């Protein structure tokens, strides 16, 4: 799909304020005027929430985030919204429970921006990125198993599977072997140490501009935070709580997330999706609980990518809730979110 060419604005300095991706397109997809309650399931720095509040003076927003820092940082926006914004700590996979905790039973719109936020990446102490050295953490909630725990305690096969299936790193076995060898000499504790280990066995591709450790870090982060499992739960939760005519807009940043959203939207709107090597077919839901708002993914323009490089891989898909009852959970996307069973993946194509 081609992107429209537009005049380029000055590129912002690195580490500047968070810029929400595909903002105008998300607002158009949600069709906000006249809606009473919107849920921003991935509040982050509040970019989408600010725009939603500004779109209609009558609309209220429920913001959800699993990162305590995001909830704390949103306090000034809560104050300025004068009762129109409620922030709830929690995972977007349980957005229906968050909705009930705030005293509501249904919503008119839901927006989800999947993956790690730029403000988390820009904080070296969070351990999400190797751009600046920091502790190997990656926990969005700052509790539970960290990336360091996973790297230093998982067996070689589990590490290879995580890095291959969640990181889409073809040399996952070599990376896992290098990690096992390195940790015999001492615990791997920092992002720089892990990036150096990965770079010793994954060759850089100057044409792509992608660091050799990028895919490994992605795989570990997804595993630490169960990001794909949370996405599957969030799609089903949104289906349960949206009113007829309510809109769901989802922004994804890599193929794993987009595949899940595409399969779910296709099945729930009655549009057959193409079979893939990951799942045999997509279940058809009758009656249809959603109808399509966007025809295929909406991509950012060249101008937006220049101003906000994070938008480069973004895709927006949106649907509208029908009055049909929510069907049973869709098993095919649950399969996409999980690692294959070891017996089925022991002969995989990893190198």
C-alpha positions as CSV (number, residue, x, y, z in Angstrom):
1,X,0.0,0.0,0.0
2,X,1.5,3.4,-1.0
3,X,1.7,6.4,1.3
4,X,0.8,9.9,0.2
5,X,3.8,12.2,-0.2
6,X,3.5,15.4,1.8
7,X,5.8,18.4,2.6
8,X,8.3,17.5,5.3
9,X,8.2,19.2,8.6
10,X,11.4,19.6,10.8
11,X,12.3,16.4,12.5
12,X,12.1,16.6,16.3
13,X,15.1,16.1,18.5
14,X,15.6,12.6,19.9
15,X,14.1,12.2,23.4
16,X,11.5,14.9,22.7
17,X,7.9,14.7,23.8
18,X,5.9,11.5,22.9
19,X,4.1,11.8,19.6
20,X,1.1,9.5,19.1
21,X,1.2,7.6,15.8
22,X,-1.5,7.9,13.1
23,X,-3.4,10.3,15.4
24,X,-5.7,11.9,12.8
25,X,-6.5,8.5,11.3
26,X,-7.3,7.0,14.7
27,X,-9.7,9.9,15.5
28,X,-11.4,9.5,12.2
29,X,-11.8,5.8,12.7
30,X,-13.3,6.2,16.1
31,X,-15.8,8.7,14.8
32,X,-15.8,10.5,18.2
33,X,-18.4,13.3,18.1
34,X,-21.5,12.4,20.0
35,X,-19.9,9.5,21.9
36,X,-20.1,9.4,25.6
37,X,-17.3,7.2,26.8
38,X,-14.1,6.2,25.2
39,X,-11.4,3.8,26.5
40,X,-7.7,4.4,25.9
41,X,-6.5,1.0,26.8
42,X,-2.8,1.9,26.4
43,X,-2.7,5.4,28.0
44,X,1.1,5.8,28.0
45,X,1.9,9.5,27.8
46,X,-1.7,10.4,27.1
47,X,-1.4,11.4,23.4
48,X,-4.6,9.7,22.2
49,X,-6.5,10.7,25.3
50,X,-5.7,14.4,24.9
51,X,-6.9,14.3,21.3
52,X,-10.1,12.4,22.2
53,X,-10.9,14.9,25.0
54,X,-10.4,17.8,22.6
55,X,-12.5,16.2,19.9
56,X,-15.8,16.5,21.9
57,X,-16.4,18.6,25.0
58,X,-18.9,16.0,26.3
59,X,-16.9,12.9,25.9
60,X,-15.3,11.1,28.9
61,X,-12.2,8.9,28.7
62,X,-11.2,5.9,30.8
63,X,-7.4,5.5,30.5
64,X,-5.7,2.2,31.4
65,X,-2.0,1.5,31.8
66,X,0.0,-1.3,33.4
67,X,3.0,1.0,34.0
68,X,2.7,2.8,37.3
69,X,4.8,5.7,35.9
70,X,2.2,6.3,33.2
71,X,-0.6,6.5,35.7
72,X,1.4,8.9,37.9
73,X,2.5,11.0,34.9
74,X,-1.1,11.4,33.8
75,X,-2.2,13.2,37.0
76,X,-1.9,16.7,35.5
77,X,-4.1,15.7,32.6
78,X,-6.7,14.2,35.0
79,X,-6.8,17.6,36.8
80,X,-7.1,19.6,33.6
81,X,-9.8,17.4,32.2
82,X,-12.1,18.4,35.1
83,X,-13.8,15.1,35.7
84,X,-13.8,13.9,32.1
85,X,-10.8,11.6,32.6
86,X,-10.4,8.6,34.9
87,X,-7.1,6.7,35.0
88,X,-7.0,3.0,36.1
89,X,-3.9,1.0,36.7
90,X,-4.1,-2.4,35.0
91,X,-3.6,-4.4,31.8
92,X,-5.5,-3.6,28.7
93,X,-6.3,-7.3,28.4
94,X,-8.7,-6.8,31.3
95,X,-10.2,-3.5,30.1
96,X,-13.7,-4.9,30.8
97,X,-12.8,-5.3,34.4
98,X,-11.3,-1.8,34.5
99,X,-14.5,-0.5,33.0
100,X,-16.6,-2.0,35.7
101,X,-14.2,-0.8,38.4
102,X,-14.8,2.8,37.1
103,X,-18.6,2.3,37.4
104,X,-19.5,1.7,33.8
105,X,-20.9,-1.3,31.9
106,X,-20.3,-0.4,28.3
107,X,-18.2,1.9,26.1
108,X,-18.6,3.8,22.8
109,X,-15.0,3.6,21.6
110,X,-11.8,1.7,22.4
111,X,-8.3,2.6,21.1
112,X,-5.2,0.3,21.6
113,X,-1.6,1.2,20.7
114,X,0.2,-2.1,21.0
115,X,3.8,-2.6,22.2
116,X,6.3,-0.6,24.1
117,X,6.0,3.2,24.3
118,X,8.7,5.6,23.2
119,X,8.9,7.0,26.7
120,X,9.7,3.6,28.1
121,X,12.4,3.1,25.4
122,X,13.9,6.5,26.2
123,X,14.4,5.6,29.9
124,X,17.6,3.5,30.1
125,X,16.7,2.3,33.6
126,X,13.7,0.5,32.2
127,X,16.0,-1.8,30.1
128,X,13.8,-1.9,27.0
129,X,16.5,-0.7,24.6
130,X,20.2,-1.1,24.0
131,X,20.7,2.4,22.7
132,X,21.8,3.4,26.2
133,X,23.1,0.9,28.7
134,X,20.9,0.0,31.6
135,X,19.6,-2.9,33.7
136,X,18.2,-5.8,31.6
137,X,14.6,-5.3,32.9
138,X,11.8,-4.7,30.3
139,X,9.0,-5.2,32.8
140,X,6.1,-2.8,32.1
141,X,4.6,-3.2,35.5
142,X,8.1,-3.2,37.2
143,X,7.3,-6.5,39.0
144,X,7.5,-10.2,38.2
145,X,10.1,-11.9,36.0
146,X,12.5,-9.5,34.4
147,X,14.4,-10.0,31.1
148,X,17.5,-10.7,33.1
149,X,15.7,-13.5,35.0
150,X,14.6,-15.0,31.7
151,X,18.0,-14.7,30.0
152,X,19.9,-16.1,32.9
153,X,17.5,-18.9,34.0
154,X,15.6,-20.2,30.9
155,X,17.1,-23.3,29.2
156,X,18.6,-23.0,25.7
157,X,15.6,-24.4,23.9
158,X,13.1,-22.0,25.5
159,X,15.4,-19.0,24.8
160,X,15.7,-20.1,21.1
161,X,11.9,-20.5,20.8
162,X,11.1,-17.1,22.4
163,X,13.7,-15.3,20.2
164,X,12.5,-17.1,17.0
165,X,8.8,-17.0,17.4
166,X,8.4,-13.7,19.2
167,X,11.5,-11.9,17.9
168,X,11.4,-13.4,14.4
169,X,15.1,-13.8,14.6
170,X,16.2,-16.6,12.2
171,X,19.5,-17.1,14.0
172,X,17.8,-17.7,17.3
173,X,19.6,-21.0,18.1
174,X,22.9,-19.3,17.6
175,X,21.8,-16.5,19.9
176,X,20.6,-18.9,22.6
177,X,23.8,-20.8,22.5
178,X,25.8,-17.6,22.8
179,X,23.7,-16.5,25.8
180,X,24.2,-19.9,27.5
181,X,28.0,-19.7,27.0
182,X,28.2,-16.1,28.2
183,X,26.2,-16.8,31.4
184,X,28.6,-19.5,32.4
185,X,31.1,-16.8,33.0
186,X,28.6,-14.7,35.1
187,X,25.1,-13.3,35.2
188,X,24.0,-11.2,32.2
189,X,22.6,-8.0,33.8
190,X,22.7,-5.1,31.4
191,X,21.3,-4.3,28.0
192,X,24.7,-3.5,26.6
193,X,26.1,-6.9,27.7
194,X,23.2,-8.7,26.0
195,X,23.4,-6.6,22.8
196,X,27.1,-7.4,22.5
197,X,26.5,-11.2,22.9
198,X,23.8,-11.1,20.2
199,X,26.0,-9.0,17.9
200,X,28.7,-11.7,18.1
201,X,26.5,-14.2,16.3
202,X,24.0,-12.0,14.3
203,X,25.6,-10.1,11.5
204,X,24.6,-6.5,10.9
205,X,22.8,-5.5,7.7
206,X,24.0,-2.0,6.8
207,X,21.2,-1.6,4.2
208,X,18.4,-2.2,6.8
209,X,19.9,0.0,9.5
210,X,18.6,-2.4,12.1
211,X,20.9,-3.3,15.0
212,X,21.6,-7.1,15.2
213,X,20.1,-7.3,18.7
214,X,16.7,-5.7,17.7
215,X,14.8,-8.9,17.1
216,X,16.2,-10.6,20.2
217,X,15.2,-7.7,22.4
218,X,11.7,-7.7,20.8
219,X,11.2,-11.4,21.6
220,X,12.3,-11.1,25.2
221,X,10.1,-8.1,25.8
222,X,7.1,-9.8,24.4
223,X,7.7,-12.8,26.5
224,X,8.4,-10.9,29.7
225,X,5.1,-8.9,29.4
226,X,3.0,-11.6,27.6
227,X,2.1,-8.9,25.1
228,X,0.5,-11.1,22.5
229,X,-1.6,-12.8,25.1
230,X,-2.7,-9.5,26.4
231,X,-3.7,-8.4,22.9
232,X,-5.8,-11.5,22.4
233,X,-7.6,-10.8,25.7
234,X,-8.1,-7.1,24.9
235,X,-9.7,-7.8,21.5
236,X,-12.2,-10.2,23.1
237,X,-12.8,-7.8,26.1
238,X,-13.5,-4.9,23.7
239,X,-16.0,-7.1,21.8
240,X,-17.8,-7.7,25.1
241,X,-18.1,-4.1,26.3
242,X,-18.6,-2.1,23.1
243,X,-22.1,-0.8,22.5
244,X,-23.7,-1.5,19.1
245,X,-22.1,1.1,16.8
246,X,-19.1,1.4,19.0
247,X,-15.7,1.6,17.3
248,X,-12.5,-0.3,18.0
249,X,-9.2,1.0,16.6
250,X,-5.9,-0.9,17.0
251,X,-2.5,0.4,16.1
252,X,0.2,-2.3,15.7
253,X,3.9,-2.1,15.0
254,X,5.1,-5.5,13.8
255,X,3.7,-8.5,12.0
256,X,3.0,-10.7,15.0
257,X,0.5,-8.1,16.4
258,X,-1.0,-7.2,13.1
259,X,-1.6,-10.9,12.2
260,X,-3.6,-11.4,15.4
261,X,-5.7,-8.2,14.8
262,X,-6.2,-9.0,11.1
263,X,-7.3,-12.6,11.8
264,X,-9.7,-11.5,14.6
265,X,-11.3,-8.7,12.6
266,X,-11.6,-10.9,9.5
267,X,-13.3,-13.7,11.4
268,X,-15.6,-11.5,13.5
269,X,-16.7,-9.5,10.4
270,X,-17.3,-12.6,8.3
271,X,-14.5,-11.9,5.9
272,X,-12.4,-15.0,5.3
273,X,-8.7,-14.5,6.0
274,X,-6.0,-16.2,4.0
275,X,-4.7,-19.4,5.6
276,X,-1.1,-19.3,6.7
277,X,1.6,-21.6,8.0
278,X,0.8,-20.5,11.5
279,X,-2.8,-21.7,11.7
280,X,-4.8,-23.9,9.4
281,X,-7.8,-21.6,8.9
282,X,-9.8,-18.8,10.5
283,X,-13.0,-19.6,12.3
284,X,-16.1,-17.9,11.0
285,X,-18.3,-16.3,13.5
286,X,-22.1,-16.3,13.1
287,X,-23.6,-13.9,13.7
288,X,-21.0,-11.2,12.9
289,X,-20.1,-9.1,15.9
290,X,-18.1,-6.5,13.9
291,X,-18.2,-4.8,10.6
292,X,-15.1,-3.3,8.9
293,X,-14.4,0.5,9.2
294,X,-11.0,0.4,7.4
295,X,-10.4,-1.6,4.3
296,X,-7.1,-3.2,5.0
297,X,-4.4,-1.4,7.1
298,X,-4.1,2.4,7.2
299,X,-0.4,3.4,7.0
300,X,1.3,6.6,8.0
301,X,2.3,9.1,5.4
302,X,5.9,9.8,4.4
303,X,5.7,13.1,6.2
304,X,4.6,11.5,9.5
305,X,7.4,9.0,9.2
306,X,9.9,11.7,8.7
307,X,8.7,13.7,11.7
308,X,8.1,10.6,13.9
309,X,10.3,7.7,12.8
310,X,8.4,5.4,15.3
311,X,5.5,5.5,12.9
312,X,7.5,3.7,10.2
313,X,6.0,0.2,10.8
314,X,2.6,1.3,12.2
315,X,-0.6,-0.1,10.9
316,X,-4.1,0.9,11.9
317,X,-7.1,-1.4,11.6
318,X,-10.6,-0.5,12.9
319,X,-14.1,-2.1,13.2
320,X,-17.5,-1.2,14.4
321,X,-19.6,-3.3,16.8
322,X,-22.8,-4.7,15.5
323,X,-25.8,-5.7,17.8
324,X,-24.9,-9.4,17.6
325,X,-24.0,-11.2,20.9
326,X,-20.2,-11.7,21.5
327,X,-19.3,-15.2,20.2
328,X,-17.0,-17.6,22.1
329,X,-13.3,-16.7,22.2
330,X,-11.5,-17.3,18.9
331,X,-9.1,-20.2,19.3
332,X,-7.1,-19.4,16.2
333,X,-5.7,-16.1,17.5
334,X,-5.0,-17.7,20.9
335,X,-2.8,-20.1,19.0
336,X,-1.0,-17.2,17.2
337,X,-0.2,-15.6,20.6
338,X,1.4,-18.7,22.1
339,X,4.6,-20.5,21.6
340,X,4.1,-23.9,19.8
341,X,4.4,-26.9,22.0
342,X,7.9,-28.2,22.2
343,X,7.1,-31.5,20.6
344,X,5.8,-29.6,17.6
345,X,8.6,-27.1,17.4
346,X,11.6,-29.3,18.0
347,X,12.4,-29.5,14.3
348,X,11.9,-25.8,13.5
349,X,13.8,-23.8,10.9
350,X,15.9,-21.9,13.3
351,X,19.6,-21.8,12.8
